[in-house]
């Protein structure tokens, strides 16, 4: 079944004193465009997360946002006392030099960059990576579900719209055979009105009608239109990324419908062509959302 490029997913995992919450959204895009936002100290895991997205999605602008927090006190966190001494010494030196009020508080000092230090534990890093990936995959699972659900709705809409185009094509095919006779009748009536029944060449009339019949023959276009419709319906049932292929088929359908409209001289066929173009335009807009 086809999949939409629009969706949203959220995954949260809490264990071992940590909570990871991922929100992932996707929008239309010609290619796979990935944006991942994590804390700066976690940037090393981003290539793995990108690879996971690439293995699960073919197209779309995918944006992933990680919210990370500790849910328990971590004994590996300490204060960088050497850095604190450096901050205090330099702040007081600058304050004294510029005759400023030196009213540092412990809160001011502890809020300075890199004062808090976390001792890296390889085993703990593995735990953190596992939590992040579990939350990430849970969010992607939900994203995939919403994209699939939207794709199912679009698939049903496509089937109905293509069905109406096929019905219109069948009606055009049944009407096409009368074009030649109607043209002969109109031309004969026009000649009778202008020249009178005995004053025109019947053979020349037959040649003109034959020329018109060849010029307005839409048999091949109707056959190709039916083939493209069947191919489009087969594509709707595909589980592969088929958005580009569907867009190409829409162009082919449009070409055949336009040719039928330009070649036909039957007013009823022209009316049906207008309806087919309207249906195809709806399909064209919806196809832009298919992966």
C-alpha positions in Angstrom: 0.0 0.0 0.0 1.2 3.5 -0.8 2.4 5.8 1.9 2.0 9.5 2.5 4.9 11.8 3.2 3.0 13.6 5.9 2.9 12.3 9.5 3.9 12.6 13.1 5.3 10.2 15.7 6.3 10.4 19.4 8.3 7.9 21.4 9.3 8.0 25.1 11.5 5.7 27.1 12.3 6.1 30.8 14.7 3.8 32.6 18.0 3.7 34.5 17.5 7.3 35.8 17.0 8.8 32.3 14.1 9.9 30.2 14.3 10.2 26.4 11.4 11.7 24.4 11.6 11.9 20.6 9.1 13.8 18.4 9.4 13.1 14.7 7.4 14.8 11.9 7.6 14.6 8.2 6.4 16.8 5.3 6.4 16.6 1.5 9.8 16.8 -0.2 11.2 15.7 -3.5 14.0 13.8 -1.7 14.7 12.4 1.7 15.7 15.5 3.8 16.7 14.7 7.4 17.1 17.1 10.3 17.9 15.8 13.8 18.1 18.0 16.9 19.8 16.5 20.0 21.9 18.0 22.9 25.3 19.0 21.8 27.0 16.3 23.7 24.9 13.7 21.9 25.8 14.7 18.4 27.9 11.6 17.9 24.9 9.4 17.7 23.2 11.5 14.9 24.8 9.5 12.0 23.3 6.3 13.4 19.9 8.0 13.7 20.1 9.3 10.2 20.9 5.8 8.9 17.9 4.4 10.7 15.6 7.0 9.0 17.2 6.3 5.6 16.5 2.5 6.0 12.8 3.1 6.8 11.8 6.1 4.5 12.4 6.9 0.9 11.2 10.5 0.6 10.0 13.4 2.8 11.4 16.1 5.0 11.9 14.4 8.3 12.5 16.5 11.5 13.4 14.7 14.8 13.7 16.5 18.1 15.0 14.8 21.3 14.1 16.0 24.8 16.5 14.5 27.3 16.5 14.6 31.1 17.8 12.9 34.1 15.2 11.5 36.5 17.7 10.5 39.2 20.7 12.1 40.9 23.9 11.1 39.1 27.0 10.5 41.3 29.3 11.0 38.3 28.4 14.7 38.2 31.0 17.0 40.0 32.1 20.6 40.1 35.2 21.7 38.1 36.8 23.5 41.0 39.9 24.6 38.9 37.5 26.3 36.5 35.5 27.9 39.3 38.8 29.3 40.8 39.7 30.7 37.4 36.3 32.3 36.9 36.3 33.9 40.4 39.9 35.2 40.1 39.3 36.8 36.7 35.9 38.2 37.6 37.3 39.9 40.7 40.3 41.1 38.8 38.2 42.7 36.1 35.8 44.1 38.8 38.7 45.7 40.7 40.3 47.1 37.6 37.1 48.8 36.5 35.9 49.7 40.0 32.8 47.5 39.8 30.9 45.9 42.6 32.2 42.4 43.4 29.1 40.6 44.7 29.5 37.1 43.4 27.1 34.5 44.8 27.5 30.7 44.6 24.5 30.7 42.3 26.2 33.0 39.9 29.3 30.8 39.9 27.5 27.5 39.4 25.5 28.9 36.5 28.7 29.6 34.5 29.5 27.4 31.5 31.2 24.0 32.0 31.3 24.3 35.8 29.4 21.1 36.1 31.3 18.1 34.9 30.0 14.6 34.1 32.5 11.8 34.2 32.1 9.7 31.1 31.4 6.0 31.8 31.6 3.8 28.7 29.0 1.4 30.1 26.7 4.3 30.9 27.2 5.7 27.4 25.9 2.4 26.0 22.8 2.6 28.3 22.1 6.2 27.1 22.5 5.2 23.5 20.1 2.3 23.9 17.5 4.5 25.6 17.8 7.1 22.9 17.5 4.6 20.0 14.5 2.8 21.7 12.7 6.2 22.0 13.7 7.1 18.4 12.4 3.8 16.9 9.2 4.1 18.9 8.6 7.5 17.4 9.5 6.3 13.9 7.0 3.4 14.3 4.3 5.9 15.1 5.4 8.1 12.2 5.2 5.1 9.8 1.7 4.3 11.0 0.4 7.8 10.5 2.0 8.0 7.0 0.5 4.6 6.1 -2.9 5.6 7.4 -2.8 8.8 5.3 -1.6 6.7 2.3 -4.6 4.4 2.7 -7.0 7.3 2.5 -5.3 8.7 -0.6 -5.3 5.2 -2.2 -9.1 4.9 -1.8 -9.5 8.4 -3.2 -7.2 7.5 -6.2 -9.3 4.4 -6.9 -12.5 6.4 -7.1 -11.0 9.2 -9.2 -9.4 6.8 -11.7 -12.6 4.8 -11.8 -14.4 8.0 -12.9 -11.8 8.6 -15.5 -12.2 5.0 -16.8 -16.0 5.5 -17.0 -15.6 8.7 -18.9 -13.1 7.1 -21.3 -15.7 4.3 -21.9 -18.3 6.9 -22.7 -16.0 8.7 -25.0 -15.2 5.5 -26.8 -18.9 4.8 -27.3 -19.5 8.3 -28.7 -16.4 8.4 -30.9 -18.0 6.3 -33.6 -20.8 8.9 -34.3 -18.4 11.8 -35.0 -17.9 11.0 -38.7 -21.6 10.7 -39.4 -22.5 13.8 -37.5 -19.7 15.7 -39.4 -21.1 14.4 -42.7 -24.6 15.6 -41.8 -23.5 19.0 -40.7 -21.3 19.5 -43.8 -24.0 18.3 -46.2 -26.6 20.6 -44.5 -24.2 23.6 -44.8 -23.5 22.9 -48.5 -27.2 22.5 -49.2 -27.9 25.8 -47.5 -25.2 27.6 -49.5 -25.1 25.8 -52.9 -28.2 23.7 -53.2 -28.3 20.0 -53.3 -27.3 19.6 -56.9 -24.4 22.0 -57.0 -21.6 20.2 -55.1 -19.3 17.3 -55.8 -20.4 14.2 -53.8 -16.9 12.6 -54.2 -15.3 15.7 -52.9 -17.6 15.6 -49.9 -16.7 12.0 -49.3 -13.0 12.9 -49.4 -13.5 15.7 -46.9 -15.3 13.5 -44.5 -12.6 10.8 -44.8 -10.0 13.4 -44.1 -11.9 14.5 -41.0 -12.4 10.9 -39.8 -8.6 10.3 -39.9 -7.8 13.6 -38.2 -10.4 13.1 -35.4 -9.7 9.4 -34.8 -9.1 9.0 -31.0 -9.1 5.2 -30.8 -5.4 5.0 -29.9 -5.7 7.8 -27.3 -8.6 6.0 -25.6 -6.7 2.7 -25.5 -3.6 4.4 -24.1 -5.7 6.3 -21.5 -7.2 3.0 -20.4 -3.7 1.4 -20.1 -2.4 4.3 -18.1 -5.4 4.1 -15.7 -4.8 0.4 -15.1 -1.1 1.0 -14.5 -1.9 3.8 -12.1 -4.2 1.4 -10.1 -1.5 -1.2 -10.0 0.9 1.4 -8.6 -1.6 2.4 -5.9 -1.3 -1.1 -4.4 2.5 -1.0 -4.3 4.3 -1.0 -1.0 7.4 0.7 -2.5 8.0 4.5 -2.8 6.1 5.2 -6.0 5.4 9.0 -5.8 7.7 9.8 -8.7 6.2 7.0 -10.9 2.6 8.2 -10.1 3.6 11.7 -11.0 4.9 10.5 -14.4 1.6 8.6 -15.0 -0.4 11.7 -14.2 1.6 13.5 -17.0 0.8 10.6 -19.4 -2.9 10.7 -18.5 -3.0 14.4 -19.0 -1.3 14.1 -22.4 -3.9 11.6 -23.7 -6.9 13.5 -22.3 -5.6 16.7 -23.9 -5.1 15.0 -27.2 -8.7 13.5 -27.1 -10.0 17.0 -26.4 -8.1 18.7 -29.2 -9.0 16.0 -31.8 -12.6 15.5 -31.0 -15.4 17.5 -32.8 -18.2 16.1 -30.7 -19.6 18.5 -28.1 -20.5 15.7 -25.7 -17.0 14.3 -25.8 -15.6 17.8 -25.1 -17.9 18.0 -22.1 -16.6 14.7 -20.8 -13.0 15.8 -21.4 -13.5 18.8 -19.1 -14.8 16.4 -16.4 -11.7 14.1 -16.8 -9.4 17.1 -16.5 -11.1 18.1 -13.3 -10.6 14.6 -11.8 -7.0 14.5 -13.0 -6.2 17.8 -11.4 -7.4 16.5 -8.0 -5.1 13.4 -8.5 -2.2 15.7 -9.4 -2.5 17.6 -6.2 -2.7 14.5 -4.0 0.2 12.7 -5.8 2.5 15.4 -4.5 2.0 13.9 -1.0 2.9 10.3 -1.9 6.3 8.9 -0.9 
